[in-house]
C-alpha cells in the first residue's frame, strides 16, 4: 500500500517550504560574496524559475513511466541533501569566483555574473529536482483512485501553504536567529522529511530518516565565518540580520593607526562605518566633511545647542566625529538595522555624541517625527551601493525640509566622481526643486560627494573662512586636519551648484537603480591623451586648468586642456590628475606618459611624473583584474547554460514516454 493522499499532501507542503525557504536563503548566502542587489535577486529568481520549469517538464515525463512512484522520494532526498550541503560550498565557491581585493566600482559586472554562476551551481540542481516532484505526487494520488482535480488541487494547495510558511520562516526567524547556513540545512532536513512522507516503502523512509539525522549533526558541527576577513585584517565579528550581512574587521599591521571597519554584504573595498584608533576623525573620509554642515547652517559659526539627525547611522561614525568637532551637540541616530548600532557600541569609537537611537526606516521616522533639527544627515544605502529611491524623492526632501529649523541644512552622502554623475545630478536637481538650490562638494580622494541644501537662503561656503576654532576636543593632528578641511571647503569654486530641471525624482517614478547602473558600468576611459585643438595660449590654459584642479572640477580641467593651442608637460600632468580622479586610469597613464616625453629635459619633473605613472599603474591593476574576472565569469555563464541545456536534452531522451503505461483512475 503506497502513501495516502494525506501523506502526499504533507510531502508537498514540506517540499514547498524547503523550496521557498531555499530561494530566500540563496540571496542571503550569496550576499557576503556578491551582494544582494537587484541584479543578484534577478539572477537568483530567474535561475530558480527556469530550474523549476525544467523540473516540472521532467517530472511530467517521469510521471508517465511505470515506476513513477519510486521517483518523488528519491528526488526530494537528493534535493534535501544538496540544499544542506550548499552553505558549506558557498564560501570556497564565492572566494574562487570572486577573488578578494577587487574595487567595488569596477566589480559590478563580476558581481552580477558571479552570482549567476554561483546560483546555478549551488541551487539550480536542487530546484530542478524539486520542480519535478509536484506532477509525480499528483500522479501517485491519481493511481490510488483519487480524482485528478482533487489530487491536483489538494497537492497544489499544500505546496503553496508550505511555500508561504517557508517565506515567512526564512526571513523573520531562521536567518536572523540562526544564520543562513543553519537555515539552509533546516530546509534540507525538511525536504528529507518530505521524502520520507512520499516513500512507498519502509526502506526509503529509513534512508530519508538517516539523511535528516546527518543534517542535524551537520547543523551542530557547522562553524567558521561565511566570508574570511580581507588580507591584512582580522575578523572581529560577523552577524546575519533581517536586512543584511555585516562584518567588523580591523587592520592588523601597518605604519599608521589601526582602523576598524563595518563591512556590509560583499564589502570589497568599501565600508559603512570606520574608527581610526586614537582619532576622533576618519582620516579624511566623507564623514569628516559632513561635520561642515552645522557651519553652513550658521554662516560659518556653530549653532548653539546644536541638534542633529543622522539617517543611516550604522555604527555611529558620524556621532563620533561630532563628539570631537562639535562638543555638546546632540546627534539622534536612525537606522533600519539595529545590528549596526550594536556593533558600533562594541567595537567602534569609545566616545560618541549623545542622542537618541531609533530603529526604523528613515522615511517612516520623518513621517512620525515632530521635532526639528539644525542638520539632517542622509547617509542611507540599500544593497551596498544603492541610494533607496524613497530617500531621494521630492516627497522625501519635502519631509526633511519640514523637520529642519529655519536656516537648517540637509546634507546627503552621494556616491559620485564628478558633477555630471547621473545619480548625483538626479538627486541634486530633486533637492533643488524642493529647497530652491543644491550645492555639491567632491570629497578628495573618494567616490563621495557632499550634497547640501538649506532651509531658507543658499548656504555660503565662503563664510567658513571666518570660522573661529578652539572649542573642538581634538588631538593636535586632528585639529590640524580639521583646519585644513574647513579651509578647503571655504573655496566657493570647489562647490558645484544645481538648479531644478523639472525632471526630479518622485515616489511613483523611481529611477535610481537604472541611473546607478549607468554610473558604474558606463565610465568613459578612452586610454588616449586629450587632443589640444583650441585657440587658448598654453600659458593661459595652464593657469585656468590649475585653478580648476584646485577646486577639483576635473571635467572642466579636461575641457580647458582641450582648448589649448598646444600641449605642454604641465597641461598633460593636470589632465592626468583629472583622469586619475575620475577613475579613468588608462587615460591618466597615457597623459602622464605624454607629459614625461614633453618634459624630457627636466629631471625633477620627470621623476615626479614617473612616480605618478607607477602609482596609477598600481591602482589600475585591481581594476584590470576585475575586468578579467568578469570576462572569465561570462564564459562560465555560457558554459553553465550549455550544460543545463545538454542535461535537458539527455533527460528528454532517457525519459521518453514508453509504449505502454498504466491507465489513470479515469481510464
BAFI-498529 format. One record per residue (C-alpha): residue in three letters; x, y, z. Coordinates in Angstrom, 1 decimal. Layout:
BAFI-498529
   resn       c1       c2       c3
    ALA        X        Y        Z
...
//
This chain:
BAFI-498529
   resn       c1       c2       c3
    UNK      0.0      0.0      0.0
    UNK      1.5      3.3     -1.1
    UNK      1.3      6.7      0.6
    UNK     -2.1      8.1      1.3
    UNK     -3.3     11.5     -0.1
    UNK     -2.6     12.9      3.4
    UNK      1.0     11.8      3.3
    UNK      1.4     13.0     -0.2
    UNK      0.0     16.4      0.8
    UNK      2.4     16.6      3.7
    UNK      5.2     15.8      1.4
    UNK      4.1     18.6     -1.0
    UNK      3.8     21.1      1.9
    UNK      7.3     20.3      3.2
    UNK      8.7     20.5     -0.3
    UNK      7.0     23.9     -0.8
    UNK      8.5     25.1      2.5
    UNK     12.0     23.9      1.5
    UNK     11.7     25.3     -2.0
    UNK     10.7     28.9     -1.0
    UNK     13.0     29.0      2.0
    UNK     15.8     27.9     -0.2
    UNK     15.1     30.6     -2.7
    UNK     15.2     33.3      0.0
    UNK     18.2     31.8      1.7
    UNK     20.1     31.7     -1.6
    UNK     20.3     35.5     -1.7
    UNK     21.5     35.7      1.9
    UNK     24.1     33.0      1.3
    UNK     25.4     34.8     -1.8
    UNK     25.4     38.3     -0.2
    UNK     28.8     38.0      1.6
    UNK     30.4     37.5     -1.8
    UNK     28.2     39.1     -4.5
    UNK     25.9     41.4     -2.5
    UNK     22.1     41.4     -2.7
    UNK     21.5     44.0     -5.4
    UNK     18.6     43.9     -7.8
    UNK     20.8     42.1    -10.3
    UNK     21.6     39.4     -7.8
    UNK     18.0     39.0     -6.9
    UNK     17.1     38.8    -10.7
    UNK     19.7     36.1    -11.2
    UNK     18.5     34.0     -8.2
    UNK     14.8     34.3     -9.1
    UNK     15.4     33.8    -12.8
    UNK     17.6     30.7    -12.4
    UNK     15.3     29.1     -9.8
    UNK     12.2     29.7    -12.0
    UNK     14.0     28.2    -15.0
    UNK     15.1     25.2    -12.9
    UNK     11.5     24.7    -11.5
    UNK     10.1     24.9    -15.0
    UNK     12.5     22.4    -16.4
    UNK     11.9     20.2    -13.4
    UNK      8.1     20.3    -13.9
    UNK      8.6     19.3    -17.5
    UNK     10.9     16.5    -16.5
    UNK      8.5     15.4    -13.7
    UNK      5.7     15.2    -16.3
    UNK      7.8     12.8    -18.4
    UNK      8.7     10.7    -15.4
    UNK      5.1     10.6    -14.3
    UNK      4.2      8.7    -17.5
    UNK      6.6      5.8    -16.6
    UNK      5.5      2.7    -14.9
    UNK      7.9      3.3    -12.0
    UNK      6.7      6.8    -11.3
    UNK      6.1      6.1     -7.6
    UNK      9.8      5.4     -7.0
    UNK     10.9      8.9     -8.1
    UNK      9.4     11.5     -5.7
    UNK     11.2     10.4     -2.6
    UNK     14.5     10.0     -4.4
    UNK     14.2     13.5     -5.9
    UNK     13.3     15.0     -2.6
    UNK     16.1     13.2     -0.8
    UNK     18.6     14.3     -3.4
    UNK     17.3     17.9     -3.3
    UNK     17.4     18.0      0.5
    UNK     21.0     16.7      0.6
    UNK     22.1     19.2     -2.0
    UNK     20.4     22.1     -0.1
    UNK     22.0     21.0      3.2
    UNK     25.5     20.9      1.6
    UNK     25.2     24.2     -0.4
    UNK     26.1     26.5      2.5
    UNK     29.4     24.7      3.1
    UNK     30.3     25.0     -0.5
    UNK     29.3     28.7     -0.8
    UNK     32.4     30.1      1.0
    UNK     35.1     28.4     -1.1
    UNK     33.0     28.8     -4.3
    UNK     32.5     32.5     -3.6
    UNK     36.2     33.0     -2.9
    UNK     37.1     31.2     -6.2
    UNK     34.6     33.1     -8.4
    UNK     35.3     36.5     -6.9
    UNK     38.8     36.9     -5.5
    UNK     39.4     39.5     -2.8
    UNK     40.9     42.9     -3.5
    UNK     38.6     44.0     -6.3
    UNK     37.4     47.6     -6.2
    UNK     33.6     47.9     -5.8
    UNK     33.1     50.4     -8.6
    UNK     34.8     48.1    -11.1
    UNK     33.5     44.8     -9.8
    UNK     29.8     45.2    -10.8
    UNK     30.0     43.0    -13.9
    UNK     31.9     40.4    -11.9
    UNK     29.3     40.5     -9.1
    UNK     26.4     40.1    -11.5
    UNK     28.0     37.2    -13.5
    UNK     29.4     35.6    -10.4
    UNK     26.1     35.5     -8.7
    UNK     24.6     33.9    -11.8
    UNK     27.2     31.1    -11.8
    UNK     27.0     30.6     -8.0
    UNK     23.2     30.3     -8.1
    UNK     23.4     27.9    -11.0
    UNK     25.8     25.6     -9.1
    UNK     24.6     25.9     -5.6
    UNK     20.8     26.0     -6.1
    UNK     19.9     25.2     -9.7
    UNK     20.2     21.3     -9.3
    UNK     18.1     21.2     -6.1
    UNK     15.4     23.4     -7.6
    UNK     15.3     21.4    -10.8
    UNK     14.7     18.2     -8.7
    UNK     12.0     20.0     -6.6
    UNK     10.2     21.1     -9.7
    UNK      9.8     17.5    -10.8
    UNK      8.1     16.5     -7.6
    UNK      4.6     18.0     -7.9
    UNK      3.5     16.2    -11.1
    UNK      4.8     13.0     -9.7
    UNK      2.9     13.4     -6.4
    UNK     -0.3     14.1     -8.3
    UNK      0.3     11.0    -10.4
    UNK      0.7      8.9     -7.3
    UNK     -2.5     10.2     -5.9
    UNK     -4.4      9.6     -9.1
    UNK     -3.1      6.0     -9.3
    UNK     -4.7      5.5     -5.9
    UNK     -8.1      6.3     -7.4
    UNK     -8.2     10.0     -6.3
    UNK     -9.9     12.2     -8.9
    UNK     -7.4     14.2    -10.9
    UNK     -9.0     17.6     -9.9
    UNK     -9.0     16.7     -6.2
    UNK     -5.4     15.4     -6.4
    UNK     -4.1     18.4     -8.2
    UNK     -6.0     20.9     -6.0
    UNK     -5.0     19.3     -2.7
    UNK     -1.3     18.8     -3.5
    UNK     -1.1     22.3     -5.2
    UNK     -2.7     23.9     -2.1
    UNK     -0.4     22.0      0.3
    UNK      2.6     23.1     -1.7
    UNK      1.5     26.7     -1.8
    UNK      0.9     26.8      2.0
    UNK      4.3     25.2      2.6
    UNK      5.8     27.9      0.4
    UNK      4.0     30.6      2.4
    UNK      5.5     29.1      5.6
    UNK      8.9     28.9      4.2
    UNK      8.8     32.6      3.1
    UNK      7.9     33.9      6.5
    UNK     10.0     31.5      8.5
    UNK     13.2     32.1      6.5
    UNK     13.0     35.9      6.6
    UNK     11.7     36.5     10.1
    UNK     13.0     33.6     12.1
    UNK     15.5     31.1     10.6
    UNK     18.1     33.5      9.1
    UNK     18.1     36.3     11.7
    UNK     18.1     33.8     14.6
    UNK     20.3     31.0     13.3
    UNK     22.1     32.3     10.2
    UNK     21.7     31.3      6.6
    UNK     23.8     28.1      6.9
    UNK     21.6     26.5      9.6
    UNK     18.5     27.9      7.8
    UNK     19.6     26.1      4.6
    UNK     20.3     22.9      6.5
    UNK     16.8     23.1      8.2
    UNK     15.3     23.5      4.7
    UNK     17.3     20.5      3.5
    UNK     16.1     18.4      6.5
    UNK     12.5     19.2      5.8
    UNK     13.0     18.1      2.2
    UNK     14.3     14.8      3.5
    UNK     11.3     14.6      5.8
    UNK      9.1     15.2      2.7
    UNK     11.0     12.3      1.0
    UNK     10.0     10.0      4.0
    UNK      6.4     11.0      3.6
    UNK      6.4     10.2     -0.1
    UNK      8.4      6.9      0.1
    UNK      6.2      4.0     -0.9
    UNK      8.3      1.5      1.1
    UNK      9.9      1.4      4.6
    UNK     13.4      1.3      3.1
    UNK     13.0      4.8      1.5
    UNK     11.7      6.2      4.8
    UNK     14.8      4.8      6.6
    UNK     17.1      6.4      4.1
    UNK     15.3      9.8      4.4
    UNK     15.4      9.5      8.2
    UNK     19.1      8.8      8.2
    UNK     19.5     11.9      6.0
    UNK     17.6     14.1      8.5
    UNK     19.9     12.8     11.3
    UNK     23.0     13.5      9.2
    UNK     21.8     17.1      8.5
    UNK     21.0     17.6     12.2
    UNK     24.6     16.5     13.1
    UNK     26.0     18.9     10.5
    UNK     23.9     21.7     11.9
    UNK     25.5     21.2     15.3
    UNK     29.0     21.0     13.9
    UNK     29.0     23.9     11.5
    UNK     31.3     26.8     12.1
    UNK     33.7     29.4     10.7
    UNK     32.8     32.7      9.0
    UNK     30.7     33.0      5.9
    UNK     33.5     35.2      4.4
    UNK     37.1     35.3      5.5
    UNK     38.5     38.7      6.6
    UNK     40.2     40.7      3.8
    UNK     44.0     40.4      3.6
    UNK     45.8     42.4      6.3
    UNK     42.7     42.4      8.5
    UNK     41.3     40.4     11.4
    UNK     37.7     39.4     11.8
    UNK     36.2     40.8     15.0
    UNK     32.5     40.0     14.5
    UNK     30.1     38.6     11.9
    UNK     26.3     39.0     12.0
    UNK     23.4     38.0      9.8
    UNK     20.4     40.1     10.3
    UNK     17.0     40.6      8.8
    UNK     18.3     43.1      6.3
    UNK     22.0     42.4      5.5
    UNK     25.2     40.6      6.3
    UNK     27.6     42.5      8.5
    UNK     31.3     42.0      9.4
    UNK     33.5     44.1     11.7
    UNK     37.2     43.9     10.7
    UNK     40.3     45.6     11.9
    UNK     43.7     46.2     10.3
    UNK     46.4     44.0     11.8
    UNK     49.7     45.7     10.9
    UNK     50.9     48.8      9.2
    UNK     52.6     52.1      9.6
    UNK     49.6     54.1     10.7
    UNK     46.9     53.7     13.4
    UNK     44.7     50.6     13.2
    UNK     41.3     51.1     11.5
    UNK     38.1     49.3     12.4
    UNK     35.6     48.9      9.6
    UNK     32.0     47.9      9.3
    UNK     31.5     45.9      6.1
    UNK     28.1     45.2      4.6
    UNK     27.3     42.3      2.3
    UNK     30.1     41.9     -0.3
    UNK     32.2     44.6      1.3
    UNK     35.1     44.6     -1.2
    UNK     37.0     48.0     -0.8
    UNK     34.1     49.9      0.7
    UNK     32.8     50.3      4.3
    UNK     29.8     51.7      6.1
    UNK     31.5     52.9      9.3
    UNK     35.1     53.4     10.3
    UNK     37.0     54.1     13.5
    UNK     40.7     55.2     13.3
    UNK     42.3     54.3     16.6
    UNK     43.2     57.3     18.7
    UNK     41.4     59.8     16.5
    UNK     38.0     61.5     16.5
    UNK     38.2     61.9     12.7
    UNK     38.2     59.3     10.0
    UNK     41.4     60.1      8.1
    UNK     39.7     62.4      5.5
    UNK     36.8     60.1      4.7
    UNK     33.5     61.7      3.9
    UNK     32.3     61.6      7.5
    UNK     34.8     64.3      8.4
    UNK     33.4     66.6      5.6
    UNK     29.8     66.1      6.8
    UNK     30.8     67.8     10.0
    UNK     30.8     71.1      8.0
    UNK     27.0     71.0      7.7
    UNK     26.4     72.9     11.0
    UNK     28.8     75.7     10.0
    UNK     26.9     76.0      6.7
    UNK     23.6     76.3      8.7
    UNK     25.0     79.3     10.7
    UNK     27.1     81.0      8.1
    UNK     30.5     80.0      9.4
    UNK     29.6     79.7     13.1
    UNK     28.4     76.8     15.2
    UNK     24.7     76.9     16.1
    UNK     24.1     77.0     19.9
    UNK     22.6     73.8     21.4
    UNK     23.3     72.0     18.2
    UNK     20.7     69.3     17.4
    UNK     21.4     66.9     14.5
    UNK     19.7     63.9     13.0
    UNK     21.6     61.1     11.3
    UNK     19.6     58.9      8.9
    UNK     21.6     55.8      8.1
    UNK     23.6     55.9     11.3
    UNK     25.1     52.4     11.1
    UNK     27.8     52.0     13.8
    UNK     27.8     55.7     14.7
    UNK     30.9     57.1     12.9
    UNK     29.2     60.5     12.3
    UNK     28.3     60.7     16.0
    UNK     32.0     60.0     16.9
    UNK     33.2     62.8     14.6
    UNK     30.6     65.2     16.1
    UNK     31.9     64.3     19.6
    UNK     35.3     65.7     18.7
    UNK     34.4     68.5     16.3
    UNK     31.2     69.8     17.9
    UNK     31.3     69.0     21.6
    UNK     28.0     69.3     23.3
    UNK     26.0     68.6     20.1
    UNK     23.1     66.1     20.4
    UNK     23.0     63.6     17.5
    UNK     19.9     61.4     17.1
    UNK     20.6     58.3     15.0
    UNK     18.1     56.5     12.8
    UNK     18.9     53.1     11.2
    UNK     16.7     50.3     10.0
    UNK     19.1     47.7     11.1
    UNK     19.7     47.5     14.9
    UNK     22.8     45.3     14.4
    UNK     24.8     48.3     13.2
    UNK     24.4     50.2     16.5
    UNK     25.0     47.1     18.5
    UNK     28.3     46.5     16.7
    UNK     29.2     50.2     17.0
    UNK     28.8     50.2     20.8
    UNK     31.0     47.1     21.0
    UNK     33.8     47.8     18.5
    UNK     33.9     51.4     17.4
    UNK     34.8     54.8     18.8
    UNK     34.6     54.8     22.6
    UNK     33.2     58.4     22.6
    UNK     30.2     59.4     20.5
    UNK     27.9     62.3     20.7
    UNK     24.9     61.7     23.0
    UNK     21.5     61.3     21.4
    UNK     18.5     59.0     21.0
    UNK     18.6     55.9     18.8
    UNK     15.7     54.8     16.6
    UNK     15.4     51.5     14.8
    UNK     13.2     52.5     11.9
    UNK     13.2     53.3      8.2
    UNK     14.3     56.9      7.8
    UNK     11.3     57.9      5.7
    UNK      8.9     56.4      8.2
    UNK     10.7     58.1     11.1
    UNK     10.3     61.6      9.4
    UNK      6.6     61.0      8.9
    UNK      6.2     60.4     12.6
    UNK      8.7     62.9     13.9
    UNK      7.6     66.3     15.4
    UNK     11.0     67.7     16.4
    UNK     13.2     69.9     14.3
    UNK     17.0     69.8     13.9
    UNK     19.7     72.2     12.8
    UNK     21.1     69.5     10.4
    UNK     19.7     66.3      8.9
    UNK     22.3     64.0      7.5
    UNK     21.2     61.3      5.0
    UNK     23.7     58.5      4.5
    UNK     21.4     55.6      3.8
    UNK     22.2     52.9      1.3
    UNK     20.5     49.7      0.4
    UNK     22.3     46.7     -1.1
    UNK     25.7     48.4     -0.5
    UNK     25.7     50.8     -3.4
    UNK     22.0     51.9     -4.0
    UNK     20.5     55.1     -2.6
    UNK     17.0     54.0     -1.6
    UNK     14.6     55.6     -4.0
    UNK     12.2     56.6     -1.3
    UNK     15.0     58.5      0.5
    UNK     15.9     60.6     -2.6
    UNK     12.5     61.7     -3.9
    UNK     10.9     65.2     -4.0
    UNK      8.4     63.9     -1.4
    UNK     11.2     62.8      0.9
    UNK     13.1     66.1      0.7
    UNK      9.8     67.9      1.5
    UNK      9.6     66.0      4.7
    UNK     13.3     66.8      5.5
    UNK     12.6     70.5      4.9
    UNK      9.8     70.4      7.4
    UNK     12.0     68.8     10.1
    UNK     14.7     71.4      9.7
    UNK     14.8     74.6     11.8
    UNK     14.9     77.9      9.9
    UNK     18.3     78.0      8.2
    UNK     18.9     74.3      8.8
    UNK     20.9     72.2      6.4
    UNK     20.2     68.9      4.7
    UNK     23.5     67.0      4.0
    UNK     23.5     63.9      1.8
    UNK     26.3     61.5      1.0
    UNK     26.0     60.6     -2.7
    UNK     28.4     58.3     -4.5
    UNK     29.9     60.2     -7.4
    UNK     33.2     61.0     -9.1
    UNK     32.1     64.2    -10.9
    UNK     29.3     66.6    -11.1
    UNK     28.0     65.0    -14.3
    UNK     27.4     61.7    -12.5
    UNK     23.8     60.7    -13.3
    UNK     22.9     59.7     -9.7
    UNK     24.3     62.9     -8.2
    UNK     22.6     65.1    -10.8
    UNK     19.3     63.4    -10.3
    UNK     19.3     63.7     -6.5
    UNK     20.8     67.2     -6.6
    UNK     18.2     68.6     -9.1
    UNK     15.4     66.9     -7.0
    UNK     16.7     68.6     -3.8
    UNK     16.9     71.9     -5.7
    UNK     13.3     71.5     -6.7
    UNK     12.3     71.5     -3.1
    UNK     14.9     73.8     -1.5
    UNK     15.5     76.2     -4.4
    UNK     19.2     75.3     -4.6
    UNK     21.6     72.4     -4.0
    UNK     25.4     72.5     -3.7
    UNK     27.8     69.6     -4.2
    UNK     31.4     69.3     -2.9
    UNK     33.6     66.4     -4.2
    UNK     35.3     64.8     -1.3
    UNK     39.0     64.5     -2.1
    UNK     40.4     61.0     -3.0
    UNK     37.0     59.4     -2.8
    UNK     33.9     58.4     -4.7
    UNK     31.7     60.6     -2.5
    UNK     30.1     63.9     -2.9
    UNK     28.7     66.1     -0.1
    UNK     25.4     67.4     -1.3
    UNK     23.8     70.2      0.8
    UNK     20.8     72.4      0.8
    UNK     19.5     74.9      3.3
    UNK     16.0     75.8      4.5
    UNK     16.0     79.5      3.5
    UNK     18.9     81.2      1.9
    UNK     21.5     79.4     -0.1
    UNK     24.5     78.2      2.0
    UNK     27.6     80.4      1.7
    UNK     30.7     78.2      1.8
    UNK     32.9     81.3      1.7
    UNK     31.6     82.1      5.2
    UNK     33.6     79.1      6.5
    UNK     36.7     81.2      6.2
    UNK     35.6     83.2      9.3
    UNK     35.0     80.2     11.5
    UNK     36.6     80.5     14.9
    UNK     38.4     77.4     16.1
    UNK     39.1     76.5     19.7
    UNK     36.0     74.7     21.1
    UNK     36.9     71.3     19.5
    UNK     38.1     68.3     21.5
    UNK     40.7     67.1     19.1
    UNK     44.3     65.9     19.2
    UNK     46.8     68.2     17.6
    UNK     47.0     66.1     14.4
    UNK     43.1     66.0     14.2
    UNK     42.9     69.8     14.9
    UNK     45.3     70.5     12.0
    UNK     43.3     68.2      9.7
    UNK     40.1     69.9     10.7
    UNK     41.5     73.4      9.9
    UNK     42.7     72.2      6.5
    UNK     39.3     70.7      5.8
    UNK     37.4     73.9      6.7
    UNK     39.8     76.0      4.6
    UNK     39.4     73.7      1.6
    UNK     35.6     73.8      1.8
    UNK     35.7     77.7      2.1
    UNK     36.7     77.8     -1.5
    UNK     33.4     78.7     -3.4
    UNK     34.9     77.4     -6.6
    UNK     35.1     73.9     -5.2
    UNK     31.3     73.7     -4.9
    UNK     29.0     73.0     -7.9
    UNK     25.5     74.4     -7.8
    UNK     22.5     72.6     -9.2
    UNK     19.1     74.0    -10.2
    UNK     15.8     72.2    -10.6
    UNK     15.4     70.9    -14.2
    UNK     11.8     69.8    -14.0
    UNK     12.7     66.1    -14.1
    UNK     13.2     65.4    -10.4
    UNK     12.8     62.0     -8.8
    UNK      9.3     61.3     -7.4
    UNK      7.9     58.4     -5.5
    UNK      5.9     56.9     -8.3
    UNK      8.9     57.1    -10.8
    UNK     11.9     55.5     -9.1
    UNK     14.9     55.7    -11.5
    UNK     17.9     55.4     -9.3
    UNK     18.8     51.8     -9.9
    UNK     18.9     52.5    -13.7
    UNK     21.0     55.6    -13.1
    UNK     23.4     53.9    -10.8
    UNK     23.9     51.1    -13.4
    UNK     24.8     53.8    -15.9
    UNK     27.2     55.4    -13.4
    UNK     29.0     52.2    -12.6
    UNK     29.1     50.4    -15.9
    UNK     29.4     53.2    -18.5
    UNK     32.6     55.0    -17.4
    UNK     34.5     56.6    -20.2
    UNK     38.2     55.8    -20.4
    UNK     39.5     56.2    -24.0
    UNK     43.1     55.5    -23.0
    UNK     44.5     58.4    -25.0
    UNK     45.6     62.0    -24.2
    UNK     43.2     64.8    -24.6
    UNK     43.8     66.4    -28.0
    UNK     44.8     70.1    -27.8
    UNK     42.9     71.8    -30.7
    UNK     41.7     75.1    -29.3
    UNK     42.9     78.6    -29.5
    UNK     44.0     79.3    -26.0
    UNK     47.6     80.2    -25.3
    UNK     49.2     77.3    -23.4
    UNK     50.3     79.6    -20.5
    UNK     46.7     80.8    -20.1
    UNK     45.4     77.3    -20.3
    UNK     47.8     76.2    -17.6
    UNK     46.7     78.9    -15.2
    UNK     43.0     78.2    -15.8
    UNK     43.4     74.4    -15.6
    UNK     45.5     74.8    -12.4
    UNK     42.7     76.9    -10.8
    UNK     40.1     74.3    -11.7
    UNK     42.2     71.5    -10.4
    UNK     42.5     73.3     -7.1
    UNK     38.7     73.2     -7.0
    UNK     38.6     69.6     -8.1
    UNK     36.5     70.4    -11.1
    UNK     38.1     67.7    -13.1
    UNK     35.8     67.6    -16.1
    UNK     36.4     71.3    -16.7
    UNK     40.2     70.7    -16.3
    UNK     40.0     68.4    -19.3
    UNK     37.9     70.8    -21.3
    UNK     40.5     73.5    -20.7
    UNK     43.3     71.3    -21.8
    UNK     41.4     70.5    -25.0
    UNK     41.0     74.3    -25.6
    UNK     44.8     74.9    -25.5
    UNK     46.6     75.6    -28.8
    UNK     49.5     73.3    -27.9
    UNK     50.2     70.6    -25.3
    UNK     52.7     71.3    -22.5
    UNK     54.1     68.9    -19.9
    UNK     52.2     70.7    -17.2
    UNK     48.9     70.6    -19.1
    UNK     49.4     66.9    -19.7
    UNK     50.1     66.4    -16.0
    UNK     47.0     68.2    -14.9
    UNK     45.0     66.2    -17.4
    UNK     46.5     63.0    -15.9
    UNK     45.5     64.2    -12.4
    UNK     41.9     64.8    -13.7
    UNK     41.7     61.4    -15.4
    UNK     43.0     59.7    -12.3
    UNK     40.5     61.4    -10.0
    UNK     37.7     60.4    -12.5
    UNK     39.0     56.8    -12.3
    UNK     39.9     56.9    -16.0
    UNK     43.3     55.3    -15.3
    UNK     44.2     54.1    -18.8
    UNK     43.8     57.7    -19.9
    UNK     45.7     59.0    -16.9
    UNK     48.7     56.8    -17.7
    UNK     48.6     58.0    -21.3
    UNK     48.6     61.6    -20.1
    UNK     51.5     61.1    -17.7
    UNK     53.5     59.3    -20.3
    UNK     52.9     62.1    -22.8
    UNK     53.9     64.6    -20.2
    UNK     57.1     62.8    -19.4
    UNK     58.1     62.9    -23.1
    UNK     57.4     66.6    -23.2
    UNK     59.5     67.2    -20.0
    UNK     62.4     65.0    -21.2
    UNK     64.9     67.7    -20.3
    UNK     63.7     68.3    -16.7
    UNK     64.9     65.6    -14.4
    UNK     62.8     66.8    -11.4
    UNK     59.5     67.0    -13.4
    UNK     60.3     63.6    -15.0
    UNK     60.8     62.0    -11.6
    UNK     57.5     63.4    -10.3
    UNK     55.7     62.1    -13.4
    UNK     57.4     58.7    -13.1
    UNK     56.1     58.4     -9.5
    UNK     52.6     59.3    -10.7
    UNK     52.8     56.8    -13.5
    UNK     53.8     54.0    -11.2
    UNK     51.1     54.9     -8.7
    UNK     48.4     55.0    -11.5
    UNK     49.6     51.6    -12.8
    UNK     49.4     50.1     -9.4
    UNK     45.9     51.4     -8.9
    UNK     44.9     50.1    -12.3
    UNK     45.9     46.5    -11.5
    UNK     42.9     45.6     -9.4
    UNK     40.6     47.2    -12.0
    UNK     42.1     45.2    -14.8
    UNK     41.9     42.1    -12.6
    UNK     38.1     42.8    -12.1
    UNK     37.7     43.1    -15.8
    UNK     39.5     39.7    -16.3
    UNK     37.4     38.1    -13.6
    UNK     34.2     39.4    -15.3
    UNK     35.3     38.1    -18.6
    UNK     36.1     34.6    -17.1
    UNK     32.7     34.6    -15.4
    UNK     31.0     35.5    -18.6
    UNK     32.5     32.4    -20.2
    UNK     31.4     30.3    -17.2
    UNK     27.8     31.7    -17.6
    UNK     27.7     30.4    -21.2
    UNK     29.2     27.1    -20.2
    UNK     26.7     26.6    -17.4
    UNK     23.8     27.4    -19.7
    UNK     25.1     24.9    -22.3
    UNK     25.5     22.2    -19.6
    UNK     21.9     22.9    -18.4
    UNK     20.5     22.6    -22.0
    UNK     22.6     19.5    -22.6
    UNK     21.1     17.9    -19.5
    UNK     17.6     18.6    -20.6
    UNK     18.3     17.0    -24.0
    UNK     19.7     13.9    -22.4
    UNK     16.8     13.8    -19.9
    UNK     14.3     14.1    -22.8
    UNK     15.9     11.1    -24.5
    UNK     16.2      9.0    -21.3
    UNK     12.7      9.7    -20.1
    UNK     10.9      9.1    -23.5
    UNK      7.3      8.0    -23.0
    UNK      7.2      4.2    -23.0
    UNK      4.9      2.4    -25.5
    UNK      2.6      1.2    -22.7
    UNK      1.8      2.7    -19.4
    UNK     -0.7      2.1    -16.7
    UNK     -4.1      3.7    -17.2
    UNK     -5.2      6.6    -15.0
    UNK     -8.1      6.4    -12.5
    UNK    -10.4      7.8    -15.2
    UNK     -9.1      5.3    -17.8
//
